[in-house]
Amino acid sequence: MTNTVANAQEYIDDMARKRGYVLDYHKVMAQHDFPVLQAANGVVSAAYLEQRTLDRKTKELIFIVSLTVMRASKGHIQSHIRVALDLGLSPREILEAIEIALPEAGIVAFQSGVEAWREVVGAEGLEPTVEVHQGGSGAE
């Protein structure tokens, strides 16, 4: 392994340890444009990973809500839900944070956040006991 590849591998491993996850774009950037990954990660480290006034649990809830509002990919939202659970937040606390997205971002963004949450925590819903058309996950 060349020194640059070894450095990139060490860096991505360190990112995984500090964050609790890495995204696909992190992996690609580590391999193909390591300096840009380092620059982007520096901003994230300063705003998110380093201990400042807000604790990590609060930051995770903010991340989950902002990603939901921005309609990020389900996998990206789920990575932060898993970290939040690892930090000791309850599924209910995370759901309540996602619910904040409803009045500001609307039902479509909210549904995406809830679906990401449901899959991670294994939440089930109640089925109607009367005949009904299947509504899927679309807005009503």
C-alpha positions in Angstrom: 0.0 0.0 0.0 1.4 3.4 -0.9 1.8 6.0 1.8 -1.1 8.1 0.5 -3.5 5.1 0.3 -2.4 4.0 3.8 -3.0 7.5 5.1 -6.5 7.6 3.4 -7.3 4.2 4.9 -6.2 5.3 8.4 -8.3 8.5 8.0 -11.5 6.7 6.9 -11.1 4.3 9.8 -10.7 7.2 12.2 -13.8 8.8 10.7 -15.7 5.7 11.3 -14.6 5.5 14.9 -15.4 9.1 15.7 -18.7 9.3 13.8 -20.0 5.8 14.3 -20.6 5.6 10.5 -19.2 6.5 7.2 -21.2 7.3 4.0 -20.5 5.9 0.5 -19.2 9.3 -0.6 -16.7 9.3 2.2 -15.3 6.0 1.0 -15.1 7.2 -2.6 -13.5 10.5 -1.8 -10.9 8.8 0.4 -9.9 6.7 -2.6 -10.2 9.3 -5.3 -9.7 12.8 -3.8 -8.4 12.5 -0.3 -7.5 16.2 0.2 -11.1 17.3 -0.5 -12.4 14.6 1.9 -10.1 16.0 4.6 -11.3 19.6 3.9 -15.0 18.6 4.1 -14.5 16.5 7.1 -12.7 19.4 8.9 -15.9 21.5 8.7 -18.0 18.6 10.0 -15.5 17.9 12.8 -15.5 21.5 13.9 -19.3 21.9 13.9 -20.4 18.4 14.9 -17.8 16.1 16.3 -15.8 18.4 18.6 -17.3 19.0 22.0 -18.6 22.5 22.2 -21.7 23.8 23.9 -24.2 21.3 22.5 -23.8 17.7 23.5 -23.6 14.9 21.0 -27.2 13.7 21.6 -28.6 17.1 20.8 -26.4 17.4 17.7 -27.7 14.0 16.5 -31.3 15.0 16.9 -30.6 18.2 15.0 -28.9 16.2 12.2 -31.8 13.8 12.0 -34.3 16.7 11.7 -32.2 18.7 9.2 -31.6 15.6 7.0 -35.3 14.8 7.1 -36.2 18.4 6.1 -33.6 18.4 3.3 -35.0 15.0 2.1 -31.6 13.3 2.4 -31.4 9.7 1.4 -33.0 7.2 3.8 -29.6 5.6 4.5 -28.1 8.9 5.5 -30.9 9.6 7.9 -30.7 6.1 9.3 -27.0 6.4 9.9 -27.7 9.3 12.3 -30.7 7.4 13.9 -28.4 4.5 14.7 -25.8 6.8 16.2 -28.5 8.5 18.3 -29.7 5.1 19.6 -26.1 4.1 20.3 -25.8 7.4 22.4 -28.8 6.3 24.5 -31.6 8.3 22.9 -34.9 6.4 22.8 -36.8 5.6 19.7 -39.6 7.9 21.0 -37.2 10.9 21.5 -35.9 10.4 17.9 -39.5 10.2 16.6 -40.5 13.4 18.4 -37.5 15.1 16.8 -38.6 13.9 13.3 -42.1 15.1 14.0 -40.7 18.7 14.3 -40.2 18.5 10.5 -43.9 18.1 9.8 -45.1 21.7 10.2 -42.0 23.2 8.5 -41.2 20.8 5.7 -44.5 19.1 5.1 -45.8 15.6 5.0 -43.6 14.2 2.2 -40.3 15.1 4.1 -41.9 13.9 7.4 -42.9 10.6 5.9 -39.4 9.9 4.6 -38.0 10.6 8.1 -40.6 8.3 9.7 -39.9 5.5 7.2 -36.2 5.7 7.9 -36.9 5.6 11.7 -39.4 2.8 11.4 -37.0 0.6 9.6 -34.2 1.2 12.1 -36.3 0.7 15.2 -38.6 -2.0 13.8 -41.8 0.0 14.5 -45.0 -1.6 13.4 -48.3 0.1 12.7 -52.0 -0.7 13.3 -53.8 -2.2 10.4 -57.4 -1.1 9.7 -60.0 -3.8 10.6 -62.3 -2.6 7.7 -61.8 -3.0 4.0 -59.6 -0.3 2.6 -57.4 0.4 -0.4 -53.7 0.2 0.4 -52.4 3.7 0.6 -48.7 3.0 0.6 -46.6 5.8 2.0 -47.9 8.7 0.0 -49.2 11.9 1.4 -52.9 12.2 2.2 
